[in-house]
Amino acid sequence: MGPQQLTGWRKSSHSHFEENACVEIGSAPGAVGVRDTKQAALGAARPVLVYSPDAFAAFLAHVTGGR
């Protein structure tokens, strides 16, 4: 699964737009991608972290305390 297959990119609702401290989340069957909004100028070369849906769900559960 390459980052170019991820679609539906959206900014996190918890990002701080005034400091341009945003992350974007994209998805594909069996994958969730995370990228830094500030690196948009890099285009296709922008680094993307790709996780399984289970790993991403575990991460979210941890940082939100299960809320």
SEKEMAR-111144 format. One line per field, with one value per residue (C-alpha): residue number from 0; residue in three letters; x, y, z. Coordinates in steps of 0.1 Angstrom, whole numbers, padded with zeros to 4 digits. Last residue first. Layout:
N
seq NUM:...
type ala:...
c1 X:...
c2 Y:...
c3 Z:...
This chain:
67
seq 66:65:64:63:62:61:60:59:58:57:56:55:54:53:52:51:50:49:48:47:46:45:44:43:42:41:40:39:38:37:36:35:34:33:32:31:30:29:28:27:26:25:24:23:22:21:20:19:18:17:16:15:14:13:12:11:10:9:8:7:6:5:4:3:2:1:0
type arg:gly:gly:thr:val:his:ala:leu:phe:ala:ala:phe:ala:asp:pro:ser:tyr:val:leu:val:pro:arg:ala:ala:gly:leu:ala:ala:gln:lys:thr:asp:arg:val:gly:val:ala:gly:pro:ala:ser:gly:ile:glu:val:cys:ala:asn:glu:glu:phe:his:ser:his:ser:ser:lys:arg:trp:gly:thr:leu:gln:gln:pro:gly:met
c1 -0134:-0111:-0082:-0081:-0045:-0046:-0079:-0066:-0034:-0054:-0077:-0046:-0031:-0064:-0068:-0033:-0009:0007:0029:0031:0061:0055:0072:0039:0036:0065:0047:0021:0047:0029:-0002:0018:0007:-0012:-0024:-0049:-0049:-0069:-0090:-0078:-0077:-0064:-0058:-0042:-0022:-0022:0002:-0002:0002:-0032:-0046:-0042:-0053:-0080:-0105:-0078:-0075:-0090:-0076:-0103:-0078:-0048:-0035:-0006:0006:0016:0000
c2 0091:0061:0081:0103:0097:0059:0053:0072:0051:0019:0030:0038:0003:-0014:0006:-0004:0025:0046:0076:0099:0120:0146:0137:0137:0174:0188:0222:0206:0201:0223:0200:0171:0136:0107:0077:0050:0016:-0016:-0002:0034:0064:0099:0119:0154:0170:0206:0229:0260:0281:0297:0264:0245:0210:0193:0189:0170:0181:0158:0136:0115:0093:0071:0052:0076:0067:0032:0000
c3 0251:0255:0270:0239:0232:0239:0221:0191:0190:0193:0164:0143:0150:0142:0109:0098:0097:0070:0078:0049:0038:0011:-0021:-0040:-0034:-0014:-0011:0011:0039:0065:0064:0079:0069:0085:0065:0074:0057:0051:0023:0018:0041:0046:0078:0078:0105:0114:0133:0110:0142:0137:0124:0156:0148:0168:0140:0121:0085:0058:0031:0014:-0005:0002:-0029:-0033:0002:-0011:0000
